[in-house]
Structures are given as C-alpha cells and as structure tokens.
Amino acid sequence: MAQMEITTFDGDERFPAYVAEPEGEPRGAIVVIQEIFGINPGIRGKVDHWAELGYLAAAPDLFWRFAPGVELDPDVPEEFKRALELMGRLDQDLAIKDIEATIRALRSRLPEGGKVGVVGYCLGGRLAYIAAARTDANASVGYYGVGLDGLLGEQHGIANPLLLHIAEEDHFVSKDAQRAIAEGLKDNPHVTIHSYPGVDHGFAAEMGKRRSEEAAHLADSRTEQFFARHVG
C-alpha cells in the first residue's frame, strides 16, 4: 500500500492516487472512485480489499486541484458539510479525465491484454456510470450514484458491462428517480441493476453509521463476481 503519481490525461500535470498491489501477478486492475469524503480510511480499505483478491487497485484523489489529500468523516456533521462544499467545486468532466488517466496508468502495469474495472460510491457511483459511457474501462460498478436519471442520454456510449446498486430508501435519490433509472436502462443489454430494500445511501461504506452489513455483503459479493467475470 502506497501512493503513486499519475500523469493527467493531457500530460501536463501529475496527481496522487492511493495504490495497493497484490501478491504475485495481478489478475486485472480496479480503479476505486471516492465518495465526497476524499481518500479516507474507508476508501483505502476498499483498495486494500481488491489487492487482497488479487487485483492491482488504486483510488485517485479527485479533489487534488483544490483540496489535495483531504480526508473527511461522514459521521461528523461539520466534515459532512465540508464534503458537500467540495463536491460542489468538483469539475466532473475533469474528474472523468482523471479516472481515464488512472485506467491508463494501471493498464500499463498489467500483462499484455490485462483488463481494468472501475467501482465508485456516492459521487463515485455517478462517476462510474459516466466512466462506463466515456472511457474504455472493461467493466464498471456504481453504488448509489446520484442524479443518474439526468444522465440517461449518456447510456448510448456504454459498450462494456455496467452494474448498478440502488438503495431503495436513498434520501438523495427519490423513488421517482429510481423508477426513471430502471425504466430508462431496462433495454440496455450492457446494464444490470440491483435494488436493495430498506437501506439508505451509503449502505456499503466500509465503516460508520451508514453501513448495512447484510446489504453491503450482498452487493459486494455481486461486485466481486461481476469483476471476476469481466476483468479477471
């Protein structure tokens, strides 16, 4: 577990990512896309977990342009408020370019033909959906992405498998929005959606009050099987 420096997509700058390497040759690579709380212990834990499963894994710091290295706790109200402010400052188009640069950097460290998946949570769930449409990720997973009902037009760019986990009691995603997402994507052969009754946004967080153990284990097992099938 360490930091790596990634060259931006245009090659002009470099930004940090938390990286974990597996023992032996990696079976593939996973880009972990952060929540609005930065590369905090929960996100680092997810990166470490993918390395334990045999993948090269990294989480790029998407706030590096204006709040590098920030780590926030969602259970602390003042830090949650700051996280919302940071999300408002993020240029999501640039963030996708940073994710694309991370995909490229990890793929360059794999054996010939190695595949890269992306998985994101909250803000990262939204960005994982966009990344599925705009990058060459081999497979993508989004947990409780916000605002996907406004991004349905992007689905025409999705060429590889995408798995979405929806929290049915998500207070950031209304039931009407959930229905729009399901209806809008139901005919897309690349997209699989799982809904989780009785759980709220953040149910698969590694730690803290938001986590729901049963739903988290089910969603994570589905994600692991999905990446085993499509990444390696």
C-alpha angles and dihedrals in degrees: 000000000000146000124280129191118231125199113232118249092257091047096235101110144017130230134188130254131182108238136189125189127208126232108266127354113346118246088215138310135273127202110206112206114210131236119236089279098077127235094327128161092277094056092043088052091055091050090050091049093056090050089052087055091055103265131123101238136187140172114207118215100243093184094058095114095061110007108024117191096005116162118187135183115225090206092062109080096212091050092046089054091050090049090056089051091051091050088055090055095050118109099217094197089057090045090057089051089052090050089049090051089051091051089051093047094050094044089055089059095053128087116267110297094016116158132224129209129190128213126182140180130213103327085011090054089058091046092048089058091050091045089055088058100040108031137054095247108150093222136359136202127193125193116203095331115193124231097009090140087069092051100054091113088066092064092087088074094056107110101157134051118294125189120195126194114202124195106215093208094044106150089202094053116051124218088249090055091048090052091048091052093049093046095043094051101034094100096045106106093203096058129083120183128195122187124203116209121218097015132109136216113301096028093144097050111136093235143359138058097308096065121108107194099203096046092041093053092048094048093044092049089052090049092050091051091046093053092043088057100042106026107028 
